[in-house]
């Protein structure tokens, strides 16, 4: 048989292969399900096979209905509920057997197995409406005539096939009523006279079982009471004889103890007068314990009616039959079937004769069946799907809560009434309105089975999408009995599906508009999908990586040609991360450079299932970068030549400035020497006017010398030739001396200069000559730009591991946008103010370089109109110096000379 088209899931089911009507093959699943061996089944005709399996009900192997429920039996006579699907081709047939959920009777109804195993009463379960025996205990089949008094001769047969004289009997009518009404049948005593052994008597309970609202099974609990009935009748006959003969014997005890039934007698006030052995065995009280006790108090009897009502019934000479509850001596609760009747004893005394039969197990079984029935109805009510069950006239038989909520407050009487007040209009999947004759209930009433029919319920307020199933249910004559419909609200599913479709289209649009090629590859190297750009780039569509690889040459960024295993997709499947890797492709005589990234997609177990590869053509970028690199190389060569020429120019400039600065100093030194000689030899001989002009010459000489020194120092700094000569000196003493040296210049402008220190002495490594220049420059600037009557404070303190020197003035201040330029060469806050103070802007640039040369830093805080504070931080550390005893003398002529030069812009 050609089986390529069959679903793979079918081959997981038990099946048999029949060729020319003979069983040719069975699979292991079928052997496991049925417990038969291959020898038991192979080479049998399909008819014989179904007989071996005892298949039913009314099964015809040549007209199997896939949706119909069937049963088969295992070799050990256990029933299995199945659906059978037949696949036919020419002279071969495949029969697939699908076990229904809960197909085992034992698993579905465990209490039946418990009853069967007790073997006290006869217990059996039949399928309906065909009344086929599915399971029974040995006690049950022992009731029947040979050969049907053995399980293997009854199981799988209809009751009419193994019960002698069943057809046309009262028993057949009883079973017909059960199938028709679905009601439980109970009899305390039933006569059957068609067995070979003659008249028999039975007490029976036959309880129907429903599944999904359909009458499915029936449980029969039966006990042969022939012996008890005959014995009872014999006792009644003997009692009559005793009464007629008016014997003096205690007839109560004799009568009672002849029966195995529970028999006791009590007076109308309840006092027990007799207690047979059956009562002793059942209740545990001996005769001595029971006699004289109040019966309903001793047994804690629970009657379904008041005890006074019971006594009135009995006094009217009626027999009362019912079910009551008794308590045994050991506390066990028993349910008994009872009859009460008043009789007159030989002493003309009225007593109550009570005959009881223990039906506890039967009652509990019935209660359990009833409970299961209620639970089933509760389950139907709790189902989220709307359930509608109609009778054959389309009258509502049952609707669940979901159905009522669907139609809200509409009355459920019959289909036509609902149609007249129907709040909805109905449409098929194509949007066409569905007429009344084509509604599901109408189609099912005509015998159609409807599965997953999608339709839309609409009104002015809402639209609901529903999936509807419908199935007809027939009685045993094949007449329509019920119409069952279920409606599931799939509105969210439809909306979700539409949303997903929109998202899918959006995603496809986004992917197709990407500027990168995108591929999805599975582990076998197959292309699952690719976007529009990838197809345009390759000018063709490949199904596998191998196809595209065989027509290409691929190189990595180092020029190595890749093997197929080294391609990005396979690297991703090996767990490697691919991010912005550049590859060179040669394809169809085209060369392109591509940047590639790879991302894995994992399955639910965390295994890599797909690789998503994105590529971007960067050929133009590569070419542009090459051209740009060449241009940059040319530009760099040109810039190098310019820089070299500039450096040479700067060197010439620095040499010139250094040379001219030295040249300027020579005549200045001569002039200064001449002034000193005049002051020394003939100052007293000069007139006051000449002395004035001599002071002017001296001042301008200092100014010129200051400018030359600054230019020379700037030149040395630019050339990196500032020489720092650190010695271990007391920074407090040096700072105080320098501060005091400017008092004369400060007094000229009526400015107070103060000095404070957090400590009296602190020796650090410092170049005193550079430090003098630094501090004098800051004090010079402070005096220049501080108005009369204000003050200048010089402070020394410790800040972390540094000596902090602050020069704080109350001058004009520095604008915020100028703070960054004051330490630059020729950087000035205000040119008009500079000219007013005769400054060049070179000083602070040198100060910063000297401070940094000393290993420190300088900063400024200033507010316009309020003043400025310059802060110098110098390392708090000493240096290793040559052993000499030279001490700085800040009172010698050098400090005076340096001060005069630095303050030459301030006129005395």
ZAMARGU-4260 file (C-alpha; in steps of 0.2 Angstrom, whole numbers, plus 5000, padded with zeros to 4 digits):
<rodrens>
0) 5000/5000/5000 | 5006/5017/4996 | 5006/5026/5013 | 5016/5042/5009 | 5001/5053/5010
5) 4996/5046/5028 | 4999/5057/5043 | 5014/5051/5053 | 5003/5052/5069 | 4992/5038/5062
10) 5006/5026/5063 | 5008/5028/5081 | 4991/5021/5083 | 4987/5002/5085 | 4983/4995/5067
15) 4980/4980/5057 | 4983/4977/5038 | 4970/4967/5029 | 4974/4961/5011 | 4960/4952/5001
20) 4950/4950/5017 | 4964/4942/5027 | 4974/4949/5041 | 4991/4951/5034 | 5000/4962/5047
25) 4997/4969/5065 | 5009/4982/5074 | 5016/4980/5091 | 5004/4993/5098 | 4989/4983/5093
30) 4997/4967/5101 | 5000/4978/5117 | 4982/4984/5117 | 4973/4967/5114 | 4985/4955/5123
35) 4983/4943/5109 | 4999/4936/5100 | 5002/4937/5081 | 4998/4919/5079 | 4981/4922/5087
40) 4977/4936/5074 | 4987/4933/5058 | 4980/4924/5043 | 4962/4926/5050 | 4948/4933/5040
45) 4943/4951/5045 | 4926/4943/5051 | 4935/4930/5062 | 4946/4944/5069 | 4932/4954/5074
50) 4924/4939/5082 | 4940/4935/5092 | 4940/4954/5097 | 4921/4952/5101 | 4919/4969/5093
55) 4903/4979/5094 | 4890/4985/5094 | 4883/4979/5078 | 4900/4981/5069 | 4902/4978/5051
60) 4920/4977/5046 | 4915/4982/5028 | 4906/4998/5033 | 4916/5006/5048 | 4911/5024/5053
65) 4926/5033/5059 | 4916/5044/5071 | 4906/5030/5079 | 4910/5023/5096 | 4915/5004/5096
70) 4921/4992/5109 | 4933/4977/5108 | 4939/4965/5121 | 4957/4960/5126 | 4962/4942/5128
75) 4959/4944/5147 | 4941/4950/5143 | 4944/4968/5147 | 4934/4980/5136 | 4942/4994/5127
80) 4932/5009/5119 | 4939/5014/5102 | 4936/5023/5086 | 4941/5015/5071 | 4947/5023/5055
85) 4949/5014/5039 | 4961/5018/5025 | 4958/5008/5009 | 4968/5006/4993 | 4963/4993/4980
90) 4963/4976/4989 | 4971/4982/5005 | 4964/4990/5020 | 4972/4998/5036 | 4961/4998/5051
95) 4968/5011/5064 | 4961/5009/5082 | 4961/5025/5092 | 4958/5022/5111 | 4945/5034/5118
100) 4950/5044/5134 | 4946/5034/5149 | 4943/5019/5138 | 4945/5006/5152 | 4929/5003/5162
105) 4940/5000/5178 | 4949/5017/5176 | 4932/5026/5172 | 4921/5018/5185 | 4933/5010/5199
110) 4918/5007/5210 | 4912/4994/5198 | 4928/4984/5199 | 4926/4985/5218 | 4909/4977/5217
115) 4914/4964/5205 | 4929/4959/5215 | 4918/4956/5231 | 4908/4942/5221 | 4895/4944/5235
120) 4882/4950/5223 | 4881/4948/5204 | 4888/4964/5196 | 4888/4968/5178 | 4890/4983/5166
125) 4881/4984/5149 | 4883/4996/5135 | 4867/5005/5129 | 4856/5005/5119 | 4862/4988/5112
130) 4863/4980/5130 | 4879/4971/5127 | 4889/4964/5142 | 4905/4973/5144 | 4911/4967/5162
135) 4904/4955/5175 | 4910/4945/5190 | 4909/4926/5192 | 4894/4928/5203 | 4884/4936/5190
140) 4887/4924/5176 | 4884/4909/5188 | 4866/4913/5188 | 4863/4908/5169 | 4861/4891/5161
145) 4876/4882/5153 | 4886/4886/5144 | 4883/4905/5148 | 4888/4902/5166 | 4906/4906/5162
150) 4913/4923/5158 | 4921/4919/5142 | 4904/4913/5134 | 4895/4929/5139 | 4907/4944/5138
155) 4903/4954/5122 | 4886/4946/5119 | 4869/4955/5120 | 4859/4950/5135 | 4846/4941/5124
160) 4860/4929/5118 | 4865/4922/5135 | 4849/4924/5146 | 4837/4910/5142 | 4820/4915/5137
165) 4824/4934/5138 | 4815/4939/5122 | 4796/4942/5125 | 4799/4941/5144 | 4795/4954/5157
170) 4814/4957/5159 | 4815/4962/5140 | 4801/4975/5144 | 4811/4981/5159 | 4827/4984/5149
175) 4817/4993/5135 | 4809/5005/5148 | 4827/5009/5155 | 4834/5013/5138 | 4818/5023/5134
180) 4817/5033/5150 | 4835/5033/5157 | 4828/5029/5174 | 4835/5018/5188 | 4825/5001/5190
185) 4825/4993/5207 | 4815/4978/5213 | 4816/4969/5230 | 4808/4953/5223 | 4806/4948/5205
190) 4801/4931/5198 | 4809/4924/5182 | 4803/4907/5176 | 4812/4903/5160 | 4829/4896/5167
195) 4831/4877/5165 | 4831/4876/5184 | 4813/4883/5185 | 4806/4898/5194 | 4819/4909/5202
200) 4818/4925/5212 | 4829/4940/5211 | 4832/4957/5219 | 4840/4969/5207 | 4846/4987/5204
205) 4849/4993/5186 | 4856/5010/5185 | 4859/5019/5169 | 4875/5030/5167 | 4876/5045/5155
210) 4892/5052/5147 | 4891/5070/5139 | 4872/5069/5141 | 4870/5053/5131 | 4864/5036/5139
215) 4880/5026/5138 | 4881/5011/5150 | 4870/5002/5163 | 4876/4994/5180 | 4866/4979/5186
220) 4868/4973/5204 | 4858/4957/5206 | 4856/4944/5219 | 4848/4927/5218 | 4835/4927/5232
225) 4826/4911/5227 | 4831/4902/5242 | 4827/4916/5254 | 4810/4918/5246 | 4806/4900/5246
230) 4812/4899/5264 | 4801/4915/5269 | 4786/4907/5261 | 4790/4891/5270 | 4791/4901/5286
235) 4775/4909/5282 | 4767/4892/5279 | 4774/4886/5295 | 4768/4901/5305 | 4751/4899/5298
240) 4751/4881/5303 | 4757/4886/5320 | 4744/4899/5322 | 4730/4886/5317 | 4736/4873/5328
245) 4738/4886/5342 | 4754/4878/5348 | 4761/4883/5364 | 4778/4886/5357 | 4786/4903/5356
250) 4782/4904/5338 | 4791/4921/5336 | 4809/4914/5340 | 4806/4898/5329 | 4800/4909/5315
255) 4813/4922/5316 | 4828/4910/5318 | 4823/4900/5302 | 4828/4915/5291 | 4845/4922/5288
260) 4836/4939/5285 | 4835/4952/5299 | 4819/4949/5308 | 4814/4957/5324 | 4797/4961/5333
265) 4793/4975/5344 | 4778/4982/5353 | 4769/4998/5347 | 4779/5007/5360 | 4795/5001/5352
270) 4800/4987/5365 | 4809/4973/5356 | 4801/4956/5359 | 4811/4945/5348 | 4828/4946/5339
275) 4834/4933/5327 | 4851/4927/5323 | 4851/4938/5307 | 4849/4953/5318 | 4863/4947/5330
280) 4875/4945/5315 | 4871/4961/5306 | 4869/4973/5321 | 4881/4964/5334 | 4869/4964/5348
285) 4864/4948/5356 | 4846/4943/5360 | 4849/4946/5378 | 4855/4964/5374 | 4841/4968/5362
290) 4826/4961/5371 | 4817/4974/5381 | 4826/4988/5373 | 4817/5001/5362 | 4821/4996/5345
295) 4823/5013/5336 | 4833/5019/5351 | 4845/5004/5351 | 4848/5005/5333 | 4847/5024/5332
300) 4835/5022/5318 | 4833/5036/5305 | 4816/5035/5297 | 4811/5045/5281 | 4795/5050/5291
305) 4790/5054/5308 | 4789/5038/5320 | 4771/5043/5325 | 4766/5044/5306 | 4774/5026/5304
310) 4763/5020/5319 | 4747/5027/5311 | 4751/5018/5295 | 4754/5002/5304 | 4739/5003/5314
315) 4729/5004/5298 | 4735/4986/5294 | 4746/4992/5280 | 4763/4986/5276 | 4776/5000/5276
320) 4791/4997/5265 | 4806/5009/5264 | 4824/5013/5267 | 4831/5017/5284 | 4848/5019/5292
325) 4853/5009/5307 | 4869/5010/5318 | 4878/4994/5323 | 4885/4990/5340 | 4902/4994/5334
330) 4897/5011/5327 | 4895/5006/5309 | 4881/5015/5299 | 4870/5003/5288 | 4857/5007/5275
335) 4844/4993/5275 | 4828/4990/5265 | 4814/4986/5277 | 4796/4981/5278 | 4785/4984/5294
340) 4769/4976/5297 | 4757/4974/5313 | 4752/4956/5317 | 4743/4949/5332 | 4752/4936/5342
345) 4744/4921/5350 | 4741/4932/5366 | 4730/4944/5355 | 4744/4957/5357 | 4748/4968/5342
350) 4766/4968/5338 | 4776/4975/5324 | 4786/4963/5313 | 4801/4971/5305 | 4811/4962/5291
355) 4827/4971/5285 | 4839/4968/5271 | 4857/4976/5271 | 4858/4987/5255 | 4872/4998/5261
360) 4884/4994/5247 | 4870/4995/5234 | 4864/5012/5241 | 4881/5019/5241 | 4884/5013/5224
365) 4868/5021/5218 | 4873/5037/5228 | 4890/5037/5220 | 4882/5035/5203 | 4869/5049/5207
370) 4884/5060/5213 | 4893/5057/5197 | 4878/5061/5187 | 4876/5077/5196 | 4895/5081/5194
375) 4893/5078/5176 | 4879/5090/5175 | 4889/5102/5185 | 4904/5100/5173 | 4892/5104/5158
380) 4886/5119/5167 | 4904/5124/5171 | 4910/5122/5153 | 4916/5138/5145 | 4908/5133/5128
385) 4889/5137/5126 | 4880/5120/5126 | 4863/5118/5119 | 4853/5102/5119 | 4837/5101/5109
390) 4825/5086/5108 | 4819/5080/5091 | 4806/5094/5091 | 4819/5107/5093 | 4813/5111/5111
395) 4827/5115/5123 | 4831/5100/5134 | 4846/5108/5142 | 4857/5124/5141 | 4872/5128/5152
400) 4877/5144/5160 | 4888/5149/5146 | 4873/5147/5134 | 4862/5158/5144 | 4875/5171/5146
405) 4878/5171/5127 | 4859/5175/5124 | 4857/5184/5141 | 4839/5185/5147 | 4831/5177/5132
410) 4818/5163/5136 | 4824/5145/5131 | 4808/5136/5127 | 4810/5131/5109 | 4820/5135/5094
415) 4807/5144/5085 | 4803/5156/5100 | 4822/5160/5101 | 4822/5163/5082 | 4808/5175/5084
420) 4817/5185/5098 | 4834/5181/5092 | 4846/5196/5096 | 4859/5190/5083 | 4860/5189/5065
425) 4872/5175/5059 | 4885/5175/5045 | 4897/5162/5038 | 4916/5165/5036 | 4913/5174/5019
430) 4901/5186/5027 | 4885/5179/5019 | 4870/5179/5031 | 4864/5161/5036 | 4846/5157/5034
435) 4836/5148/5047 | 4836/5132/5037 | 4855/5132/5036 | 4858/5136/5054 | 4867/5122/5063
440) 4852/5116/5073 | 4842/5114/5057 | 4857/5105/5048 | 4860/5093/5063 | 4841/5089/5064
445) 4843/5083/5046 | 4856/5071/5052 | 4872/5081/5048 | 4887/5081/5059 | 4895/5098/5060
450) 4913/5101/5066 | 4922/5117/5069 | 4910/5127/5059 | 4915/5146/5060 | 4902/5159/5060
455) 4899/5176/5066 | 4885/5182/5078 | 4881/5201/5075 | 4869/5214/5083 | 4869/5232/5085
460) 4880/5231/5101 | 4893/5218/5098 | 4901/5205/5086 | 4906/5188/5091 | 4915/5175/5081
465) 4910/5157/5086 | 4916/5140/5082 | 4901/5128/5082 | 4900/5109/5083 | 4884/5099/5081
470) 4879/5081/5082 | 4863/5071/5082 | 4859/5058/5095 | 4848/5043/5090 | 4838/5030/5100
475) 4840/5012/5097 | 4827/5012/5083 | 4837/5025/5074 | 4825/5040/5077 | 4832/5057/5082
480) 4832/5059/5100 | 4843/5074/5104 | 4852/5088/5095 | 4868/5093/5104 | 4877/5110/5099
485) 4892/5117/5107 | 4898/5135/5103 | 4915/5142/5108 | 4919/5160/5108 | 4934/5162/5097
490) 4933/5181/5095 | 4950/5184/5104 | 4958/5170/5093 | 4951/5178/5077 | 4957/5196/5083
495) 4974/5189/5088 | 4975/5179/5072 | 4971/5195/5062 | 4983/5205/5073 | 4997/5192/5070
500) 4994/5193/5051 | 4995/5212/5052 | 5011/5210/5062 | 5018/5197/5050 | 5014/5209/5035
505) 5022/5223/5045 | 5037/5213/5049 | 5039/5207/5031 | 5037/5225/5025 | 5050/5231/5038
510) 5062/5217/5033 | 5060/5220/5014 | 5063/5239/5017 | 5079/5235/5027 | 5096/5241/5020
515) 5103/5224/5025 | 5101/5207/5017 | 5093/5195/5029 | 5093/5176/5029 | 5086/5163/5041
520) 5095/5146/5039 | 5091/5129/5048 | 5104/5117/5055 | 5104/5107/5039 | 5110/5122/5029
525) 5093/5126/5021 | 5087/5144/5018 | 5071/5146/5027 | 5067/5163/5022 | 5076/5179/5015
530) 5071/5197/5012 | 5069/5206/4996 | 5086/5214/4996 | 5095/5197/4997 | 5086/5191/4982
535) 5091/5206/4972 | 5109/5206/4977 | 5111/5187/4972 | 5100/5189/4956 | 5094/5172/4960
540) 5086/5161/4974 | 5096/5147/4982 | 5088/5133/4992 | 5104/5128/5002 | 5120/5136/5008
545) 5129/5123/4999 | 5122/5129/4982 | 5127/5147/4985 | 5144/5141/4992 | 5148/5131/4976
550) 5146/5146/4965 | 5155/5159/4976 | 5173/5162/4983 | 5172/5169/5001 | 5187/5177/5010
555) 5189/5183/5027 | 5197/5200/5032 | 5214/5192/5032 | 5212/5186/5014 | 5210/5168/5019
560) 5197/5158/5008 | 5184/5150/5019 | 5178/5132/5019 | 5159/5129/5020 | 5161/5124/5038
565) 5169/5141/5042 | 5154/5151/5035 | 5145/5163/5047 | 5129/5152/5049 | 5139/5136/5054
570) 5149/5147/5066 | 5133/5152/5074 | 5127/5134/5076 | 5143/5130/5084 | 5139/5143/5097
575) 5151/5157/5091 | 5145/5175/5090 | 5146/5184/5074 | 5146/5203/5075 | 5151/5215/5061
580) 5163/5203/5053 | 5169/5208/5036 | 5170/5196/5021 | 5175/5197/5003 | 5164/5188/4990
585) 5167/5184/4972 | 5151/5179/4964 | 5146/5179/4945 | 5162/5189/4941 | 5157/5202/4954
590) 5167/5207/4969 | 5159/5214/4984 | 5164/5217/5002 | 5150/5212/5015 | 5149/5215/5034
595) 5140/5201/5042 | 5132/5197/5059 | 5124/5181/5065 | 5111/5178/5079 | 5105/5161/5085
600) 5086/5157/5088 | 5083/5144/5101 | 5070/5130/5103 | 5060/5127/5120 | 5074/5115/5126
605) 5087/5129/5123 | 5095/5121/5108 | 5100/5132/5093 | 5087/5129/5079 | 5090/5143/5067
610) 5103/5155/5062 | 5098/5173/5057 | 5112/5181/5046 | 5111/5199/5041 | 5123/5206/5029
615) 5127/5224/5022 | 5136/5228/5006 | 5151/5240/5011 | 5160/5239/4994 | 5157/5258/4991
620) 5162/5261/5009 | 5178/5251/5007 | 5182/5260/4991 | 5179/5277/4999 | 5190/5272/5014
625) 5204/5267/5002 | 5203/5284/4993 | 5201/5293/5009 | 5216/5284/5016 | 5227/5289/5001
630) 5221/5307/5002 | 5225/5307/5021 | 5242/5300/5018 | 5246/5314/5005 | 5239/5327/5017
635) 5249/5320/5031 | 5265/5321/5021 | 5261/5339/5017 | 5257/5343/5035 | 5273/5335/5041
640) 5282/5346/5029 | 5273/5361/5035 | 5276/5357/5053 | 5294/5354/5050 | 5296/5371/5042
645) 5286/5379/5056 | 5297/5371/5069 | 5312/5377/5061 | 5304/5394/5060 | 5300/5394/5079
650) 5317/5388/5083 | 5324/5403/5073 | 5311/5414/5082 | 5316/5408/5099 | 5334/5410/5095
655) 5331/5427/5089 | 5321/5432/5105 | 5335/5424/5116 | 5348/5433/5106 | 5339/5450/5106
660) 5335/5448/5124 | 5353/5446/5129 | 5358/5460/5118 | 5344/5471/5127 | 5351/5467/5144
665) 5369/5473/5140 | 5365/5491/5138 | 5352/5490/5152 | 5365/5484/5163 | 5377/5498/5158
670) 5363/5511/5161 | 5359/5503/5178 | 5378/5503/5183 | 5379/5521/5178 | 5364/5526/5188
675) 5371/5517/5203 | 5388/5526/5201 | 5380/5543/5200 | 5370/5538/5216 | 5385/5533/5225
680) 5398/5547/5219 | 5388/5563/5216 | 5370/5561/5220 | 5371/5575/5233 | 5379/5587/5220
685) 5364/5585/5208 | 5349/5597/5208 | 5332/5591/5213 | 5326/5591/5195 | 5341/5580/5189
690) 5337/5568/5204 | 5320/5567/5197 | 5325/5563/5180 | 5338/5551/5186 | 5324/5541/5196
695) 5314/5541/5180 | 5329/5534/5170 | 5331/5521/5184 | 5312/5516/5184 | 5311/5514/5165
700) 5328/5504/5166 | 5319/5492/5178 | 5304/5491/5167 | 5314/5487/5152 | 5324/5474/5161
705) 5308/5466/5168 | 5302/5465/5150 | 5318/5458/5144 | 5319/5445/5158 | 5301/5439/5154
710) 5304/5438/5136 | 5320/5428/5140 | 5311/5416/5152 | 5296/5414/5139 | 5308/5409/5126
715) 5317/5397/5138 | 5300/5389/5143 | 5295/5386/5125 | 5312/5378/5122 | 5309/5368/5138
720) 5325/5375/5145 | 5318/5382/5162 | 5330/5376/5175 | 5323/5372/5192 | 5336/5372/5207
725) 5326/5366/5222 | 5333/5368/5240 | 5326/5363/5257 | 5320/5380/5263 | 5307/5387/5276
730) 5292/5392/5265 | 5284/5402/5279 | 5300/5413/5281 | 5302/5415/5262 | 5284/5420/5260
735) 5284/5432/5274 | 5300/5441/5268 | 5293/5443/5251 | 5277/5450/5257 | 5285/5462/5268
740) 5296/5468/5254 | 5281/5475/5244 | 5275/5486/5259 | 5282/5502/5252 | 5273/5500/5235
745) 5257/5495/5244 | 5258/5510/5255 | 5260/5521/5240 | 5242/5516/5235 | 5236/5516/5253
750) 5233/5497/5252 | 5236/5486/5267 | 5246/5470/5265 | 5244/5456/5278 | 5252/5439/5280
755) 5245/5424/5290 | 5251/5406/5292 | 5243/5391/5299 | 5261/5386/5306 | 5277/5395/5311
760) 5289/5384/5301 | 5288/5372/5286 | 5303/5366/5276 | 5300/5360/5259 | 5310/5358/5243
765) 5309/5374/5233 | 5318/5385/5220 | 5318/5401/5230 | 5322/5412/5214 | 5307/5405/5205
770) 5296/5406/5220 | 5301/5425/5222 | 5296/5428/5204 | 5280/5419/5207 | 5274/5428/5223
775) 5281/5445/5217 | 5271/5444/5201 | 5255/5439/5210 | 5257/5453/5223 | 5262/5466/5209
780) 5246/5462/5200 | 5236/5463/5216 | 5242/5480/5220 | 5240/5486/5202 | 5221/5481/5202
785) 5216/5485/5220 | 5208/5502/5224 | 5214/5513/5238 | 5209/5509/5255 | 5207/5490/5251
790) 5218/5476/5258 | 5228/5461/5251 | 5230/5445/5262 | 5244/5432/5259 | 5239/5415/5268
795) 5249/5399/5270 | 5240/5382/5275 | 5240/5364/5273 | 5229/5356/5260 | 5230/5337/5259
800) 5248/5333/5255 | 5252/5351/5248 | 5257/5368/5254 | 5243/5380/5250 | 5248/5398/5246
805) 5234/5411/5243 | 5235/5429/5237 | 5218/5437/5240 | 5214/5455/5235 | 5199/5466/5235
810) 5202/5472/5217 | 5192/5474/5201 | 5190/5455/5199 | 5191/5444/5183 | 5175/5441/5172
815) 5170/5422/5171 | 5173/5421/5153 | 5191/5428/5155 | 5197/5416/5168 | 5203/5403/5156
820) 5214/5415/5146 | 5224/5425/5160 | 5237/5411/5161 | 5240/5411/5142 | 5254/5421/5135
825) 5249/5439/5132 | 5232/5435/5139 | 5224/5450/5147 | 5207/5453/5155 | 5205/5471/5148
830) 5217/5479/5137 | 5213/5497/5143 | 5216/5491/5161 | 5233/5483/5156 | 5238/5499/5148
835) 5233/5508/5163 | 5244/5497/5174 | 5258/5496/5161 | 5256/5477/5159 | 5260/5466/5144
840) 5251/5450/5150 | 5267/5439/5150 | 5268/5438/5169 | 5254/5425/5173 | 5259/5414/5159
845) 5277/5413/5167 | 5270/5411/5184 | 5260/5396/5179 | 5275/5388/5170 | 5286/5392/5186
850) 5273/5384/5197 | 5271/5368/5186 | 5291/5368/5186 | 5290/5367/5205 | 5278/5352/5204
855) 5263/5362/5209 | 5247/5370/5202 | 5239/5387/5201 | 5221/5392/5200 | 5210/5407/5202
860) 5193/5412/5209 | 5186/5429/5206 | 5170/5439/5207 | 5169/5455/5196 | 5170/5470/5208
865) 5174/5460/5223 | 5191/5454/5220 | 5202/5438/5216 | 5210/5424/5225 | 5225/5415/5217
870) 5229/5398/5225 | 5246/5389/5223 | 5248/5371/5228 | 5266/5365/5230 | 5271/5348/5236
875) 5274/5346/5255 | 5291/5337/5253 | 5309/5339/5255 | 5323/5335/5242 | 5340/5328/5243
880) 5353/5341/5240 | 5371/5343/5241 | 5379/5346/5258 | 5382/5364/5260 | 5379/5377/5273
885) 5373/5391/5261 | 5358/5399/5268 | 5347/5411/5258 | 5348/5429/5263 | 5331/5437/5258
890) 5337/5453/5265 | 5352/5455/5253 | 5352/5466/5238 | 5345/5452/5226 | 5327/5452/5234
895) 5327/5471/5233 | 5333/5471/5215 | 5320/5458/5210 | 5307/5467/5219 | 5312/5484/5211
900) 5311/5475/5194 | 5294/5466/5197 | 5286/5482/5204 | 5294/5494/5190 | 5276/5496/5183
905) 5271/5504/5200 | 5277/5522/5202 | 5284/5527/5218
</rodrens>
